[in-house]
Amino acid sequence: MGKTNGNKFTIQGTVAPGYESVKKMFEENFQAGLEDNAQLCVYVGEQLVLDLWGYSSDTNYNGDTLTNIFSSTKSLTAICMAMLYDQGLIKYTDKIVDHWPEFAEHGKTETTIADLMRHEAGLAAFDQSVDPKSLLTDNIKDNKVGKVIEKQTQIYPATGKRAYHAVTRGWIANEIFRRVHPSGSTIGEHLKNSISDTLDARVFIGTDDEQYSPVVSMSKSFILRQSLIPKSLGRAIDPNFHELAGLMNGFRKIMKDGKDKPPALVGLDISGKLWNTPEIRKGESPSANGNCSARGLAKVAAAMANGGTFQGKTILNPEAWKALHAEPIDGILVANSIKFTQGGVAQFEEEDTSRTDGRSGFYGWMGFGGSVFQWHPELKIGFGYTPTLLTWIDLINNKARLMQGEVIKCARNV
């Protein structure tokens, strides 16, 4: 799917005075054909300044509809792990084997929790695909996934320790979490009981909630047509034809380099349709299958932006909040240099703020195709954005990045 200019769409929701320019950007993405259904929700301090949703194909879509947020899920997992730190149950310097002795198989004895959270555990891919049935909560507790992880051998890239643990980081974190949690809860269970229910935030890892809008990839034909249009004449996507060709060559190299590795999940292919299936949605992949609304993400992000507390409800105490954000270390991730903290959230910096502040000052992460779940502690911004149309050629989620920069501008001026 990819939209042509002029398609009908509906935008609903509210905007606080001074933030109208952000709403305009949100609308322009629909006008350009870059959205099908999408939500944007932003808090500044504890004030809700943007609560928007738009739809083109799904007339039942609203501000509470869930969709898959892919790697934005990683920051929900990082917060859950920080809650264990808050209870004195883990330190980020702990070796994983201190909590999970069987992890030591094949020499994995020195890897710390911080290594895992920074994507430096040497386990970016497994030597076998995980069966989706193994990801159901009861099967996780029966160690179906744990047994797979225990058998793995660490492999590090030639460039250093860091390699993007796209799906595996969450599976490993869940095994640590359930072994440490006093009642044996998984990350998905804890997220619902201690964050979602506490903040009345629709954020889930493992759910059968029927109010869900499936993700779908932007069509190659739309992307190709747009790449041929000069930017001055309204090209909707960022890359021109030559830049797109270079990007596709990069994708082909990644596919070639990974051809000897099985997919993370049995049945997973490049289309990503598997993530919409009930079985995958019910299971727990705490790096990749968060089913969330932007409203829910924005509430959690607001709690993080306000030092761990939102509307009188504390998710993290000050010491744990500081630990989550502490010791950011630079490293190459995919093609870019990114600082990751010991708690597993990225610290964003913009090299050039002449046109937009972008993500300068934000923490958190983003998801394949567009979603963003981030917070700005200095300006106390909590930002959630959830599209269903996946702009898979955009590796930095630039639609959201530009809206984040505009939110910063508005927050400083209001």
N, C-alpha and C positions, 0 to 999 in steps of 0.2 A: 504494500500500500504506500502511496505517496500522493499528496493532494496537489491539485492544480489551483492556481489563483482563482478566486471567485466562488469556491465551494461554500455552501451554507454552513454556518456554525453558530453556536449560541454560547455566550459568556454570561455567567452569573456570579454572584457573590458581593463582597463589600470591600471598600478601600477607604482608609483613613485619609483625611486632608493632608496633603503634602506628598502622597505616594501615588498620585494619579499617573505619573510618568512610567512607573513600573507596570501598572495595569495596561498602559498603552503598548508596552513591549510585549506583554503576554498576548494581547490581541493580535499584534502584528505577526507573531509566529503562526497563528491560525490563518491569517490572511495570506501568508506566504506558502501555505501548504505544509508547514513543518510540524503540525499537530493534528491528531485525530481526537483524542480525549486527553485532557491534562488538568492537573490541579497545581495551584501555587498558594502556599500559606506562609506568612511571616509574622513573627512577633518582634517587637523592639521593647526591651524591658519585659513588662508583663502585659503590654498593650498589643492587641491583635490589630495589625495595620493593613494586612492583605489576606483575604480569604476568598480565593477565586477558583472557579472551575469552568471548563469549557468542553463542549462536545460537538462532534460532527456526525459520527456514525451511531452512537449509542445514546438514545434519548432517555434511557434510565440512569445514565451516569450523573452523579452528584458529588457534593463535597465530602461524602463519607465513603465513596466507592474505593475499594482496595485494588491495588495492582502490584505486580512483582517489581521490586526496586533493585534487584540484582545486587551489585557490590556495595550499594549504600547500606545494606544489611550489616556489613562489617562493623560499622560504627555502633550499631545497636549491640552487637556482640561485645565490642570493646567496653561499652558502658556496663554490661552485665558482669564482665570479668572484673571491672573496677569495683563493683559492688562486693565481690568476694574480698578484694583488698580492703575495702571499707570495714569489713567484719573481722579483719585480722587473719583471714584464712589462707591468703597467698601473699607473696611478694613477687614483684616482677623479676627479681634476680633469682628466684627459686628455679632450680632445675626441674624440668617436667617429671623426671623419674622420681623426684621427692614425693610426688603425689600419685604417680602412676608407674610403679616399678617395671611393669611389662614393656613400657615404652623403650627400655634400654636395649631391646633386641637389635642386633646389627650395629651396635656401637653408638646408639643415640643417647649417650649418657650425659653429655655436657650441655645440651640445648636447654636454654632457659625459656621461661614464659615470655620475656621481653623479645627474645630472638623470634619466637613464633609470631608475636603481635607485630613485629617489624618486617615480616615476610623473609626472615633469615634463618628458617629452620631446615632448609635443604629438602623440603617435602612439597615442592610446588606441584608435583604430579605423582600419582601412584602407579604401580606396575599392573594394576587391574582396575576395571571399572566397578564402581559401587552399585549394587542393586538398589533401586529406589525403595523397595520394601524394607531394606535394612535401615532406612532413615525414619521410619515410623518410631514414635517415642518409645514404645515398649521394646522394639527391636534394638534401639540404641542402648537401652538399659540392659539388654541381653548381650551386649558387647559385640553385636554384629559388625559395627563400623570399627570399633576398637581393635578387633582381631586383624582387620585389614591394615590398619595403621601400624600396629606392632610389628608386622612383617616387613615394613618398608625399609629401604636403605636410603640414606641421605645422599643427594646429588646437588652440588653447588655450581653455579655458573662460573665461567672463566673470569668474569669481571669482578667477582667478590662473593659475598654471602647472599645478597638480596636477589630474590626472584619472586615474581608475583604469585602468591598462593591463592589463585582466583577462587577456587572452591574449597580447597583442602584446609585452609587456615581455620575455617569455622568448624569443620568436622573434628579437627584435633582439639580446638578450644572446648568444644562440647564435651569431649571425653575427660578433659581436665576438670571442667566445671562440675559435671555430675559426680565425680569422685570426691570433690572437695565440699560441695554444697551439703549442709547438715542433713537435709531430707532427701538427698540424691536427685534433686530436680535437674532437668536438662535446661539449657539456655532458653529454649522455647517456652517451657513451663514457667521459668522464672520471669521471663519478659512479660508474659501475660499477667502473672500474679502480682509482680512487684513494680512494674512500670506501666503497662497498659491499663490495668485496673486502677492503679493509684492516680494516674493523671487523666483517666478517661480518654486515652489516646488509642486510636485504632492502628496499632503496630503489632504484628504477629510474625513469629517464625514457627510455622506449622499450624494450619487452620483449614477448616472446611466452610468458612463463612461464604455464603452464596453471593454476597454483594461484591462481586469481583469483575473487573474489566480486563480481558486478556491483552497481553502485549503482542505486537506484530511489528515486523521489521519494515522499514521504509524500502520501497521497491527500487531495484537497481535501475530500472528504466527512468523513473523520476529523477534519480540522482544523476544519471548520465545526461538527461535533457537539461537539467539545471546547470550542470558544469559547463555547458556550451554557451550559456548566457553571460554576457559581461556583467560585472558587478554594478556598473553604472546604469544598467537596464533592469536591475531588480533580481539578480540571481539570488535564490533563496538559501542555498547552501554555501559554506565558506570556500571549499576548494574549487578552482577552475579545472578545466579538463586536464591540463598537464599535471597539476598538483594531485588530482584524483588518480591519474595513472601511476604516479609515484606512490601514493598511498596504497593502491591495489597491489603494486609490486611488493610493498612491505608486508601486506597481509599474506601474499603468496609465500613469502620467505618464512613467515611465522608458521604457516601451515606445513611447509616442507620440513622445517626444523622439528616440528612436533608429530610428524607422521608415524614415528615408531612408538608413540605413547598412546595408550587407549584413552577414550574419552572419560571424563570424570565420572559420568553416570552411564549405566547401561541404557542405550536407546537415545543418548544425547547426540544431536547433530547440529550443524551450523545454523539451522533455522531457529533454534531455541524454543520451538513450540512445546517441547516437553515440560517447560516450566509452568505452562498453563494447566496442565493435567491435574485432576483431583489428587492423584497419588503423590505427586511431587509437592503440591501445595500443603498436603497434610503432614508431610515429612519435615525433617529439620536439616537444612543446609545453612548454618548460621553465617555463611559468607555470601549467600547468593539467592535465597528464596524468601526474603522478607516480603510479606504481603501487607502493604501499608497504605494509608491515605496521607496526603500532604499535611492535613490538619494534625494527624497523629504525630508525624515526624516533627512538625514545627513545635508542638508542645514539648516533646522530649528535647529538641534542640534549644528551646527557650530555657528549660531547666539547666542545661549545660552552659548556656550563655550567661545565666545568672548565678553561676558558681555552684550549681548542683541542686538548687531549690526553685520551684515554680509554684506560685499561688499558695504558699504556705506548706507545700508538700516536698519533702526532701528525698531526692534520689541518691545523691552522693554528698557526704560530709566534706568540709573543706580540704582535709588532708588527702582523702581519696581523689577528690577532683584535681588537686594539684599533681598527684602521682599519675593520673591518667594523661595529663598534658606535659609531663616532665620528660627531659632528656631527648629532645628531637634529634635524630641522626639522619644526615643526608645519605642518599644512595640512589642508584639508577633503578627505576622501576619501569619496565617495558622500554620506553625510549626517553623518559624524562627523569630528571633528578628531583626526588621528593623527600622531604623530611618527615619521618615517622617517629612518633613518640614511643616511649616504652610501653604505653598502654594501647598502642595500635591505632591511633588516629593521626591523620596527616596534618601538618602545620603548613598552611599555604602562604606563599609570598608571590607578589607580582613583580617581574623584572622591570616592566614599563607601565607606569600608571598615568601616562600622559593622556590616554583616551578613556581608560576606565580603571577604577580601583580593583575591579574583578573580585578575586578571592583574598586579597591582602587582609590578613588578620583572622581569617576563618580557620576553624579546625573541623575535622570530620572526614568524610569521603564521598564518593559518588558511584553511580551504577552504570553498567553497560547500557548504552542507548540514550541516556539522558538524565536519569534521576539524580537528585542531590539532597543530602541530609547533612547540614553543616551549621556551625554556630560561630559567632564573633564575640568573644568575651569582652573586648574593650567597649564596643558599642552595644553590647547585650542584644545581638540579633540572633534569633532562631529561625532558620530557613529550611523549608521543605518543598520539594518540587517533584511531581510524579507524572510523567507522560506515559501513554500507552503505545505511541508510535515511536519506535526505536530508531534514532538517527545513528546507525551503527558505524558510519564513517567518521563520526566526531568523537575522538578519544579523550577530549577534555570537557565534554558537555558544555559547549560554549554558549548555548541559549541561556542556560541557568547562570553561567559565569557572568554574562553581561547584565542579567537582571540583578544578580548579587551586587555588582558594582553600582548599579543604580540605587539599590536599597541603601547602600553605604552613603551615597551622595544625599539621598533624602533624609536619612537619619541624622546626618550632620547639619542639615539645613533646617529641620523642623524645630 
